Amino acid sequence: MCDRKKELLNSLAENVVDMEEDLVVEVANEYLKEEFDPLEGIEKGLSVGMQRAGELYEEEEYYIPEILLCSDAMTTGIDILKPHIKKNDEDKRGKVVMGVVQGDTHDIGKNIVKIMLETAGFEVYDLGRDVPMSSFIEEAKRVDADIIAMSTLMTTTMDNMQVLIEDLKAQGIREKFKVMIGGGPISESYAKKIGADGYSASATTAVELAKKLVS
């Protein structure tokens, strides 16, 4: 990677983290002027910045207002770069149905994961929060999803994740969908216990897990 390209990618990332929407516009246009790959600008520039913002949120250095501003900056950059992506480069990696399980309304982490998945090329169907387990399955069947992704921040609702997996088995379609889970009380051991296909400890690792599951 040439020094100029690396410089602009770093600048895109830094300006997303710094919530500098106007500077993102300036750098994104300069990036296109230099005729660098727009998809790479999204994945290695804007997305990297949003991942860092997600880490700052998890570390409690950023809060909801900062995350929303970072998201606005990233979205503005995507709007500039995306029209210049060649159609064959824009093929979707897979379809993800996601939401916060029934009984829980904490959705900031889920929203960050959604942004990152979309930036990485996934087609995301976001069911929102407090989602009945049957709704995950109905939507996954409707859109022919590759992954069902669930999150919760409450120990009192985490057992709903197992309910969904058991329902998939009862319907004879468990092997049709990969199931990934995450959230504060969730762990790798819990994922294995209930038979989930993967667990992500943070928003920043969720995209890599999703890529692995559909590869």
C-alpha positions as CSV (number, residue, x, y, z in Angstrom):
1,M,0.0,0.0,0.0
2,C,1.4,3.4,-1.0
3,D,2.1,6.0,1.7
4,R,-0.6,8.4,0.3
5,K,-3.3,5.7,0.3
6,K,-2.4,4.7,3.8
7,E,-2.4,8.3,5.0
8,L,-5.9,8.9,3.6
9,L,-7.3,5.6,5.1
10,N,-5.9,6.5,8.5
11,S,-7.4,10.0,8.1
12,L,-10.8,8.6,7.3
13,A,-10.7,6.3,10.4
14,E,-9.4,9.1,12.7
15,N,-12.1,11.6,11.5
16,V,-14.9,9.0,12.2
17,V,-13.5,8.5,15.7
18,D,-13.2,12.3,16.2
19,M,-16.8,12.8,14.9
20,E,-15.5,15.2,12.2
21,E,-18.2,14.7,9.5
22,D,-17.0,17.7,7.4
23,L,-13.4,16.3,7.4
24,V,-14.7,12.9,6.4
25,V,-16.3,14.5,3.4
26,E,-13.1,16.3,2.5
27,V,-10.9,13.2,2.9
28,A,-13.3,10.9,1.1
29,N,-13.4,13.2,-1.9
30,E,-9.6,13.5,-1.9
31,Y,-9.4,9.6,-1.7
32,L,-11.6,9.4,-4.9
33,K,-9.6,12.1,-6.6
34,E,-6.5,9.9,-6.1
35,E,-8.4,7.0,-7.8
36,F,-8.0,4.7,-4.8
37,D,-10.3,1.7,-4.3
38,P,-13.6,3.0,-2.8
39,L,-14.5,-0.4,-1.2
40,E,-11.2,-0.4,0.5
41,G,-11.8,3.1,1.7
42,I,-15.0,1.9,3.4
43,E,-13.5,-1.4,4.8
44,K,-10.0,-0.2,5.8
45,G,-10.8,3.5,6.6
46,L,-14.4,4.3,7.7
47,S,-15.1,0.9,9.2
48,V,-11.9,0.8,11.1
49,G,-12.8,4.2,12.6
50,M,-16.3,2.9,13.6
51,Q,-14.7,-0.2,15.2
52,R,-12.5,2.0,17.3
53,A,-15.5,4.1,18.3
54,G,-17.2,0.9,19.3
55,E,-14.2,0.0,21.5
56,L,-14.3,3.4,23.1
57,Y,-18.0,2.8,23.9
58,E,-17.3,-0.6,25.4
59,E,-14.5,1.0,27.5
60,E,-17.1,3.7,28.6
61,E,-15.0,6.5,27.2
62,Y,-17.7,7.2,24.6
63,Y,-21.4,7.2,25.3
64,I,-24.5,7.1,23.1
65,P,-24.3,10.7,21.7
66,E,-20.6,10.2,20.6
67,I,-21.5,6.9,19.0
68,L,-24.3,8.5,17.0
69,L,-22.0,11.3,15.8
70,C,-19.4,8.7,14.8
71,S,-22.0,6.8,12.9
72,D,-23.2,9.9,11.1
73,A,-19.6,10.7,10.1
74,M,-19.1,7.1,8.8
75,T,-22.4,7.1,7.0
76,T,-21.6,10.3,5.2
77,G,-18.3,8.9,4.1
78,I,-20.0,5.7,2.8
79,D,-22.5,7.8,0.8
80,I,-19.6,9.4,-1.0
81,L,-17.6,6.3,-1.7
82,K,-20.3,3.7,-2.3
83,P,-21.5,5.0,-5.7
84,H,-18.0,4.5,-7.1
85,I,-17.8,0.8,-6.1
86,K,-17.8,-1.6,-9.1
87,K,-20.9,-3.7,-9.0
88,N,-19.1,-7.0,-8.8
89,D,-17.2,-5.8,-5.8
90,E,-20.4,-5.0,-4.0
91,D,-21.7,-8.6,-3.8
92,K,-23.2,-9.3,-0.4
93,R,-21.3,-11.6,1.9
94,G,-24.5,-13.0,3.3
95,K,-27.8,-12.3,5.0
96,V,-28.1,-11.7,8.8
97,V,-31.3,-11.5,10.8
98,M,-30.5,-9.8,14.1
99,G,-32.1,-8.4,17.2
100,V,-32.2,-8.1,21.0
101,V,-34.0,-11.1,22.5
102,Q,-37.4,-10.8,24.1
103,G,-37.5,-9.1,27.5
104,D,-34.5,-6.9,26.8
105,T,-34.5,-3.4,25.3
106,H,-30.7,-2.6,25.4
107,D,-29.8,-2.2,21.8
108,I,-26.8,0.2,21.4
109,G,-24.3,-2.7,21.1
110,K,-26.6,-4.4,18.6
111,N,-26.8,-1.2,16.6
112,I,-23.1,-0.9,16.4
113,V,-22.8,-4.4,15.2
114,K,-25.4,-3.7,12.5
115,I,-23.5,-0.8,11.2
116,M,-20.3,-2.8,11.0
117,L,-21.9,-5.8,9.3
118,E,-23.5,-3.6,6.7
119,T,-20.2,-1.8,6.1
120,A,-18.5,-5.2,5.6
121,G,-21.0,-6.1,2.9
122,F,-23.6,-8.1,4.8
123,E,-27.3,-7.7,4.1
124,V,-28.8,-7.0,7.6
125,Y,-32.4,-7.5,8.7
126,D,-32.7,-5.7,12.0
127,L,-35.7,-6.8,14.1
128,G,-34.9,-4.3,16.8
129,R,-35.2,-5.0,20.5
130,D,-37.5,-7.1,22.7
131,V,-37.9,-9.5,19.8
132,P,-40.0,-12.7,20.3
133,M,-37.9,-15.8,19.5
134,S,-40.4,-17.0,16.9
135,S,-39.9,-13.7,15.0
136,F,-36.2,-14.4,14.5
137,I,-37.0,-17.8,13.0
138,E,-39.9,-16.5,10.8
139,E,-37.8,-13.6,9.4
140,A,-34.8,-15.9,8.8
141,K,-37.0,-18.3,6.8
142,R,-38.6,-15.4,5.0
143,V,-35.4,-13.8,3.7
144,D,-33.4,-17.1,3.5
145,A,-30.8,-15.8,6.0
146,D,-27.4,-17.3,6.6
147,I,-27.0,-16.1,10.2
148,I,-29.3,-15.4,13.1
149,A,-27.6,-13.0,15.5
150,M,-29.0,-12.4,19.0
151,S,-27.8,-10.2,21.9
152,T,-28.8,-9.4,25.4
153,L,-27.4,-7.5,28.4
154,M,-29.6,-9.3,30.9
155,T,-29.1,-12.6,32.6
156,T,-32.8,-13.0,33.0
157,T,-33.3,-13.1,29.2
158,M,-30.3,-15.0,28.0
159,D,-32.1,-18.4,28.2
160,N,-34.2,-17.2,25.3
161,M,-31.2,-17.9,23.1
162,Q,-31.4,-21.5,23.9
163,V,-35.2,-21.5,23.3
164,L,-34.5,-20.3,19.8
165,I,-32.0,-23.0,19.1
166,E,-34.3,-25.7,20.5
167,D,-37.1,-24.3,18.3
168,L,-34.9,-24.6,15.2
169,K,-34.2,-28.2,16.1
170,A,-37.8,-28.9,16.6
171,Q,-38.6,-27.6,13.2
172,G,-35.8,-29.6,11.6
173,I,-34.0,-26.5,10.3
174,R,-31.2,-26.1,12.8
175,E,-28.5,-26.8,10.2
176,K,-30.0,-24.2,7.8
177,F,-28.9,-21.2,9.9
178,K,-25.7,-20.3,11.7
179,V,-26.5,-18.8,15.2
180,M,-24.2,-16.2,16.7
181,I,-24.8,-14.6,20.1
182,G,-23.3,-11.8,22.2
183,G,-23.9,-9.4,25.1
184,G,-22.7,-8.6,28.6
185,P,-23.6,-11.8,30.4
186,I,-22.8,-14.1,27.5
187,S,-19.6,-16.2,27.3
188,E,-17.9,-18.7,25.1
189,S,-18.8,-21.5,27.5
190,Y,-22.5,-20.5,27.4
191,A,-22.5,-20.4,23.6
192,K,-21.1,-24.0,23.6
193,K,-23.6,-25.1,26.2
194,I,-26.6,-24.0,24.2
195,G,-25.2,-25.1,20.9
196,A,-24.7,-21.7,19.2
197,D,-22.3,-21.6,16.3
198,G,-20.3,-18.6,17.6
199,Y,-19.9,-16.0,20.3
200,S,-18.6,-12.5,20.0
201,A,-17.2,-10.7,23.1
202,S,-17.6,-7.3,21.5
203,A,-19.0,-5.4,18.5
204,T,-15.5,-5.1,17.0
205,T,-15.1,-8.9,16.7
206,A,-18.6,-9.7,15.6
207,V,-17.9,-8.9,11.9
208,E,-14.9,-11.3,11.8
209,L,-17.1,-14.0,13.4
210,A,-19.8,-13.5,10.8
211,K,-17.3,-13.7,8.0
212,K,-16.0,-16.9,9.4
213,L,-19.5,-18.4,9.8
214,V,-20.4,-17.8,6.1
215,S,-17.0,-18.7,4.6
